[in-house]
Amino acid sequence: MSQEIWRNKTESISSLDRLARNTLTMDLPEARNCREAREQSRKEMHVLNEKLASQLEKVSILLLLLLLLYNYCFITIN
């Protein structure tokens, strides 16, 4: 194996080791804060998703009403 390939593999392994050590050294309050932030973000996304669904439903109703109005006007004119 060439020296460059060997060096890349060892650098990759050392970066994984560093990541594992950082993860293991994260204390309990940090882990809780991280989880709480993730849960809060999930709740916010759920609320935003519900608002978007509501808006899309309103738009589809308005489009249907517009189509009905157009058809009514077209039929009464002709």
The first five atom37 places (N, CA, C, CB, O) and aatype in JSON, in Angstrom:
{
  "aatype": [12, 15, 5, 6, 9, 17, 1, 2, 11, 16, 6, 15, 9, 15, 15, 10, 3, 1, 10, 0, 1, 2, 16, 10, 16, 12, 3, 10, 14, 6, 0, 1, 2, 4, 1, 6, 0, 1, 6, 5, 15, 1, 11, 6, 12, 8, 19, 10, 2, 6, 11, 10, 0, 15, 5, 10, 6, 11, 19, 15, 9, 10, 10, 10, 10, 10, 10, 10, 10, 18, 2, 18, 4, 13, 9, 16, 9, 2],
  "atom_mask": [
    [1, 1, 1, 1, 1],
    [1, 1, 1, 1, 1],
    [1, 1, 1, 1, 1],
    [1, 1, 1, 1, 1],
    [1, 1, 1, 1, 1],
    [1, 1, 1, 1, 1],
    [1, 1, 1, 1, 1],
    [1, 1, 1, 1, 1],
    [1, 1, 1, 1, 1],
    [1, 1, 1, 1, 1],
    [1, 1, 1, 1, 1],
    [1, 1, 1, 1, 1],
    [1, 1, 1, 1, 1],
    [1, 1, 1, 1, 1],
    [1, 1, 1, 1, 1],
    [1, 1, 1, 1, 1],
    [1, 1, 1, 1, 1],
    [1, 1, 1, 1, 1],
    [1, 1, 1, 1, 1],
    [1, 1, 1, 1, 1],
    [1, 1, 1, 1, 1],
    [1, 1, 1, 1, 1],
    [1, 1, 1, 1, 1],
    [1, 1, 1, 1, 1],
    [1, 1, 1, 1, 1],
    [1, 1, 1, 1, 1],
    [1, 1, 1, 1, 1],
    [1, 1, 1, 1, 1],
    [1, 1, 1, 1, 1],
    [1, 1, 1, 1, 1],
    [1, 1, 1, 1, 1],
    [1, 1, 1, 1, 1],
    [1, 1, 1, 1, 1],
    [1, 1, 1, 1, 1],
    [1, 1, 1, 1, 1],
    [1, 1, 1, 1, 1],
    [1, 1, 1, 1, 1],
    [1, 1, 1, 1, 1],
    [1, 1, 1, 1, 1],
    [1, 1, 1, 1, 1],
    [1, 1, 1, 1, 1],
    [1, 1, 1, 1, 1],
    [1, 1, 1, 1, 1],
    [1, 1, 1, 1, 1],
    [1, 1, 1, 1, 1],
    [1, 1, 1, 1, 1],
    [1, 1, 1, 1, 1],
    [1, 1, 1, 1, 1],
    [1, 1, 1, 1, 1],
    [1, 1, 1, 1, 1],
    [1, 1, 1, 1, 1],
    [1, 1, 1, 1, 1],
    [1, 1, 1, 1, 1],
    [1, 1, 1, 1, 1],
    [1, 1, 1, 1, 1],
    [1, 1, 1, 1, 1],
    [1, 1, 1, 1, 1],
    [1, 1, 1, 1, 1],
    [1, 1, 1, 1, 1],
    [1, 1, 1, 1, 1],
    [1, 1, 1, 1, 1],
    [1, 1, 1, 1, 1],
    [1, 1, 1, 1, 1],
    [1, 1, 1, 1, 1],
    [1, 1, 1, 1, 1],
    [1, 1, 1, 1, 1],
    [1, 1, 1, 1, 1],
    [1, 1, 1, 1, 1],
    [1, 1, 1, 1, 1],
    [1, 1, 1, 1, 1],
    [1, 1, 1, 1, 1],
    [1, 1, 1, 1, 1],
    [1, 1, 1, 1, 1],
    [1, 1, 1, 1, 1],
    [1, 1, 1, 1, 1],
    [1, 1, 1, 1, 1],
    [1, 1, 1, 1, 1],
    [1, 1, 1, 1, 1]
  ],
  "atom_positions": [
    [[0.85, -1.17, 0.0], [0.0, 0.0, 0.0], [0.9, 1.23, 0.0], [-0.97, 0.0, 1.22], [1.87, 1.3, 0.75]],
    [[0.56, 2.19, -0.84], [1.4, 3.39, -0.92], [1.27, 4.22, 0.36], [1.02, 4.24, -2.16], [0.31, 4.08, 1.11]],
    [[2.26, 5.06, 0.57], [2.27, 5.87, 1.79], [1.09, 6.83, 1.84], [3.58, 6.64, 1.9], [0.53, 7.08, 2.91]],
    [[0.71, 7.38, 0.69], [-0.39, 8.35, 0.68], [-1.71, 7.67, 1.05], [-0.51, 9.02, -0.69], [-2.49, 8.22, 1.83]],
    [[-1.97, 6.5, 0.49], [-3.2, 5.77, 0.83], [-3.19, 5.43, 2.31], [-3.34, 4.49, -0.03], [-4.21, 5.58, 2.99]],
    [[-2.06, 4.96, 2.81], [-1.95, 4.6, 4.23], [-2.2, 5.83, 5.11], [-0.55, 3.99, 4.53], [-2.9, 5.74, 6.12]],
    [[-1.62, 6.97, 4.72], [-1.79, 8.19, 5.5], [-3.26, 8.63, 5.49], [-0.89, 9.32, 4.95], [-3.78, 9.04, 6.52]],
    [[-3.93, 8.55, 4.33], [-5.34, 8.93, 4.25], [-6.2, 8.04, 5.14], [-5.83, 8.85, 2.81], [-7.12, 8.51, 5.8]],
    [[-5.88, 6.74, 5.14], [-6.66, 5.83, 5.98], [-6.44, 6.13, 7.45], [-6.28, 4.37, 5.68], [-7.39, 6.13, 8.23]],
    [[-5.2, 6.38, 7.84], [-4.94, 6.67, 9.26], [-5.53, 8.01, 9.67], [-3.43, 6.65, 9.54], [-6.0, 8.15, 10.79]],
    [[-5.52, 9.0, 8.77], [-6.15, 10.29, 9.08], [-7.65, 10.11, 9.24], [-5.85, 11.33, 7.99], [-8.26, 10.72, 10.13]],
    [[-8.24, 9.29, 8.39], [-9.67, 9.03, 8.47], [-10.01, 8.34, 9.79], [-10.13, 8.17, 7.29], [-10.99, 8.69, 10.44]],
    [[-9.2, 7.36, 10.17], [-9.44, 6.65, 11.43], [-9.27, 7.6, 12.61], [-8.48, 5.45, 11.57], [-10.05, 7.56, 13.56]],
    [[-8.24, 8.45, 12.56], [-8.03, 9.36, 13.68], [-9.16, 10.38, 13.79], [-6.68, 10.09, 13.52], [-9.52, 10.78, 14.9]],
    [[-9.73, 10.8, 12.65], [-10.85, 11.74, 12.74], [-12.08, 11.05, 13.32], [-11.18, 12.32, 11.35], [-12.86, 11.67, 14.05]],
    [[-12.27, 9.76, 13.01], [-13.36, 9.0, 13.61], [-13.14, 8.83, 15.11], [-13.51, 7.63, 12.94], [-14.08, 8.93, 15.89]],
    [[-11.89, 8.58, 15.5], [-11.57, 8.47, 16.92], [-11.87, 9.78, 17.63], [-10.09, 8.09, 17.11], [-12.44, 9.79, 18.73]],
    [[-11.5, 10.89, 17.01], [-11.75, 12.21, 17.59], [-13.25, 12.44, 17.75], [-11.12, 13.31, 16.72], [-13.7, 12.95, 18.78]],
    [[-14.01, 12.08, 16.73], [-15.46, 12.24, 16.79], [-16.05, 11.39, 17.91], [-16.1, 11.86, 15.44], [-16.9, 11.85, 18.66]],
    [[-15.59, 10.15, 18.01], [-16.09, 9.26, 19.07], [-15.75, 9.82, 20.44], [-15.51, 7.85, 18.91], [-16.58, 9.79, 21.35]],
    [[-14.53, 10.32, 20.61], [-14.14, 10.89, 21.9], [-14.97, 12.11, 22.23], [-12.65, 11.25, 21.9], [-15.38, 12.28, 23.38]],
    [[-15.21, 12.97, 21.25], [-16.04, 14.15, 21.5], [-17.45, 13.76, 21.89], [-16.06, 15.05, 20.26], [-18.06, 14.38, 22.76]],
    [[-17.98, 12.73, 21.25], [-19.32, 12.26, 21.57], [-19.35, 11.69, 22.98], [-19.78, 11.2, 20.56], [-20.29, 11.96, 23.73]],
    [[-18.34, 10.92, 23.34], [-18.31, 10.31, 24.66], [-18.08, 11.34, 25.76], [-17.24, 9.25, 24.72], [-18.54, 11.15, 26.89]],
    [[-17.39, 12.41, 25.45], [-17.12, 13.41, 26.48], [-18.26, 14.4, 26.64], [-15.84, 14.16, 26.15], [-18.24, 15.22, 27.56]],
    [[-19.27, 14.34, 25.77], [-20.41, 15.23, 25.92], [-21.13, 14.83, 27.21], [-21.37, 15.16, 24.68], [-21.56, 13.68, 27.34]],
    [[-21.27, 15.75, 28.13], [-21.86, 15.4, 29.41], [-23.38, 15.37, 29.31], [-21.42, 16.37, 30.49], [-23.97, 15.76, 28.3]],
    [[-24.0, 14.9, 30.37], [-25.44, 14.69, 30.4], [-26.25, 15.98, 30.14], [-25.84, 14.11, 31.72], [-27.19, 15.93, 29.35]],
    [[-25.91, 17.11, 30.76], [-26.68, 18.33, 30.46], [-26.6, 18.73, 28.98], [-26.19, 19.48, 31.32], [-27.59, 19.19, 28.41]],
    [[-25.43, 18.57, 28.38], [-25.3, 18.89, 26.95], [-26.18, 17.98, 26.12], [-23.83, 18.77, 26.5], [-26.83, 18.43, 25.18]],
    [[-26.2, 16.69, 26.46], [-27.02, 15.73, 25.72], [-28.5, 16.07, 25.88], [-26.75, 14.29, 26.21], [-29.26, 16.0, 24.92]],
    [[-28.89, 16.45, 27.09], [-30.29, 16.84, 27.32], [-30.65, 18.09, 26.52], [-30.55, 17.08, 28.82], [-31.7, 18.15, 25.89]],
    [[-29.76, 19.07, 26.55], [-30.0, 20.3, 25.79], [-30.13, 20.01, 24.31], [-28.88, 21.31, 26.03], [-30.99, 20.57, 23.63]],
    [[-29.28, 19.14, 23.82], [-29.32, 18.77, 22.4], [-30.64, 18.09, 22.08], [-28.13, 17.84, 22.05], [-31.28, 18.41, 21.07]],
    [[-31.06, 17.15, 22.93], [-32.32, 16.44, 22.71], [-33.51, 17.39, 22.79], [-32.48, 15.31, 23.72], [-34.43, 17.31, 21.98]],
    [[-33.49, 18.29, 23.79], [-34.59, 19.25, 23.94], [-34.66, 20.19, 22.74], [-34.41, 20.06, 25.23], [-35.76, 20.52, 22.28]],
    [[-33.52, 20.62, 22.25], [-33.51, 21.49, 21.07], [-34.06, 20.75, 19.86], [-32.08, 21.99, 20.78], [-34.81, 21.33, 19.06]],
    [[-33.69, 19.48, 19.72], [-34.19, 18.68, 18.61], [-35.7, 18.49, 18.72], [-33.48, 17.31, 18.56], [-36.42, 18.58, 17.72]],
    [[-36.2, 18.21, 19.94], [-37.63, 18.04, 20.14], [-38.38, 19.34, 19.88], [-37.91, 17.54, 21.57], [-39.46, 19.33, 19.27]],
    [[-37.83, 20.46, 20.33], [-38.45, 21.77, 20.08], [-38.51, 22.05, 18.58], [-37.67, 22.89, 20.8], [-39.53, 22.54, 18.07]],
    [[-37.44, 21.74, 17.89], [-37.41, 21.94, 16.44], [-38.45, 21.06, 15.76], [-36.01, 21.63, 15.89], [-39.13, 21.49, 14.83]],
    [[-38.58, 19.83, 16.23], [-39.57, 18.91, 15.66], [-40.99, 19.45, 15.88], [-39.44, 17.5, 16.3], [-41.82, 19.39, 14.98]],
    [[-41.26, 19.99, 17.08], [-42.58, 20.56, 17.36], [-42.85, 21.77, 16.46], [-42.69, 20.96, 18.84], [-43.95, 21.91, 15.92]],
    [[-41.86, 22.63, 16.31], [-42.02, 23.8, 15.45], [-42.29, 23.38, 14.01], [-40.77, 24.69, 15.51], [-43.13, 23.98, 13.33]],
    [[-41.58, 22.37, 13.54], [-41.81, 21.88, 12.18], [-43.22, 21.32, 12.03], [-40.77, 20.81, 11.81], [-43.85, 21.49, 10.99]],
    [[-43.71, 20.65, 13.06], [-45.06, 20.09, 13.03], [-46.09, 21.23, 12.91], [-45.34, 19.23, 14.29], [-47.03, 21.15, 12.12]],
    [[-45.91, 22.28, 13.72], [-46.83, 23.43, 13.67], [-46.79, 24.08, 12.29], [-46.46, 24.46, 14.77], [-47.83, 24.39, 11.72]],
    [[-45.58, 24.29, 11.77], [-45.46, 24.9, 10.45], [-46.09, 24.02, 9.37], [-43.98, 25.16, 10.12], [-46.71, 24.52, 8.44]],
    [[-45.92, 22.71, 9.5], [-46.51, 21.78, 8.54], [-48.04, 21.86, 8.58], [-46.04, 20.34, 8.82], [-48.69, 21.83, 7.54]],
    [[-48.6, 21.96, 9.79], [-50.05, 22.09, 9.92], [-50.55, 23.4, 9.3], [-50.46, 22.02, 11.42], [-51.58, 23.42, 8.62]],
    [[-49.81, 24.48, 9.52], [-50.19, 25.77, 8.93], [-50.14, 25.71, 7.41], [-49.28, 26.9, 9.44], [-51.02, 26.23, 6.73]],
    [[-49.1, 25.07, 6.88], [-48.98, 24.94, 5.43], [-50.13, 24.11, 4.87], [-47.63, 24.3, 5.06], [-50.71, 24.47, 3.84]],
    [[-50.46, 23.01, 5.54], [-51.57, 22.17, 5.08], [-52.87, 22.97, 5.07], [-51.71, 20.92, 5.96], [-53.68, 22.84, 4.15]],
    [[-53.08, 23.77, 6.1], [-54.29, 24.6, 6.18], [-54.34, 25.6, 5.03], [-54.34, 25.33, 7.52], [-55.38, 25.79, 4.4]],
    [[-53.22, 26.25, 4.76], [-53.16, 27.23, 3.66], [-53.4, 26.56, 2.31], [-51.81, 27.95, 3.66], [-54.1, 27.09, 1.46]],
    [[-52.81, 25.39, 2.12], [-53.0, 24.67, 0.86], [-54.46, 24.27, 0.67], [-52.11, 23.42, 0.8], [-54.99, 24.32, -0.44]],
    [[-55.11, 23.87, 1.76], [-56.52, 23.52, 1.68], [-57.35, 24.74, 1.29], [-57.0, 22.93, 3.02], [-58.26, 24.64, 0.46]],
    [[-57.05, 25.89, 1.88], [-57.78, 27.12, 1.55], [-57.57, 27.5, 0.08], [-57.33, 28.28, 2.46], [-58.51, 27.9, -0.6]],
    [[-56.35, 27.38, -0.39], [-56.06, 27.71, -1.78], [-56.81, 26.79, -2.72], [-54.54, 27.63, -2.05], [-57.35, 27.24, -3.73]],
    [[-56.86, 25.5, -2.41], [-57.56, 24.58, -3.31], [-59.06, 24.87, -3.31], [-57.3, 23.11, -2.89], [-59.71, 24.74, -4.35]],
    [[-59.63, 25.26, -2.17], [-61.05, 25.63, -2.12], [-61.29, 26.89, -2.95], [-61.51, 25.86, -0.65], [-62.26, 26.97, -3.7]],
    [[-60.41, 27.87, -2.81], [-60.55, 29.1, -3.59], [-60.43, 28.83, -5.09], [-59.51, 30.13, -3.16], [-61.16, 29.42, -5.89]],
    [[-59.52, 27.96, -5.46], [-59.39, 27.61, -6.88], [-60.65, 26.93, -7.4], [-58.18, 26.7, -7.1], [-61.09, 27.2, -8.52]],
    [[-61.22, 26.07, -6.6], [-62.46, 25.4, -7.0], [-63.59, 26.41, -7.15], [-62.85, 24.32, -5.96], [-64.35, 26.36, -8.11]],
    [[-63.7, 27.33, -6.2], [-64.73, 28.38, -6.3], [-64.52, 29.26, -7.52], [-64.74, 29.24, -5.04], [-65.48, 29.64, -8.2]],
    [[-63.28, 29.59, -7.8], [-62.97, 30.4, -8.98], [-63.37, 29.66, -10.26], [-61.47, 30.74, -9.02], [-63.93, 30.26, -11.18]],
    [[-63.1, 28.38, -10.31], [-63.48, 27.58, -11.47], [-65.0, 27.52, -11.62], [-62.91, 26.16, -11.35], [-65.51, 27.64, -12.73]],
    [[-65.71, 27.34, -10.52], [-67.17, 27.33, -10.57], [-67.72, 28.68, -11.03], [-67.75, 26.97, -9.19], [-68.65, 28.73, -11.84]],
    [[-67.15, 29.75, -10.53], [-67.59, 31.09, -10.93], [-67.33, 31.33, -12.41], [-66.88, 32.16, -10.08], [-68.17, 31.88, -13.11]],
    [[-66.17, 30.92, -12.86], [-65.83, 31.07, -14.28], [-66.82, 30.3, -15.14], [-64.38, 30.59, -14.55], [-67.33, 30.82, -16.13]],
    [[-67.08, 29.05, -14.76], [-68.03, 28.24, -15.54], [-69.43, 28.85, -15.52], [-68.08, 26.81, -15.0], [-70.12, 28.85, -16.54]],
    [[-69.86, 29.37, -14.38], [-71.18, 29.99, -14.27], [-71.27, 31.21, -15.18], [-71.47, 30.38, -12.81], [-72.25, 31.39, -15.91]],
    [[-70.24, 32.05, -15.13], [-70.24, 33.25, -15.97], [-70.18, 32.89, -17.44], [-69.05, 34.16, -15.61], [-70.86, 33.52, -18.26]],
    [[-69.41, 31.9, -17.79], [-69.28, 31.48, -19.19], [-70.61, 30.93, -19.7], [-68.18, 30.43, -19.33], [-70.99, 31.2, -20.84]],
    [[-71.31, 30.16, -18.88], [-72.58, 29.56, -19.3], [-73.65, 30.64, -19.42], [-73.03, 28.47, -18.29], [-74.43, 30.62, -20.37]],
    [[-73.71, 31.57, -18.48], [-74.77, 32.59, -18.52], [-74.55, 33.59, -19.65], [-74.83, 33.33, -17.2], [-75.52, 34.14, -20.18]],
    [[-73.3, 33.84, -20.03], [-73.02, 34.77, -21.12], [-73.37, 34.12, -22.46], [-71.53, 35.21, -21.09], [-73.92, 34.78, -23.34]],
    [[-73.04, 32.86, -22.61], [-73.29, 32.19, -23.89], [-74.66, 31.65, -23.87], [-72.28, 31.07, -24.17], [-75.1, 31.03, -24.84]]
  ]
}
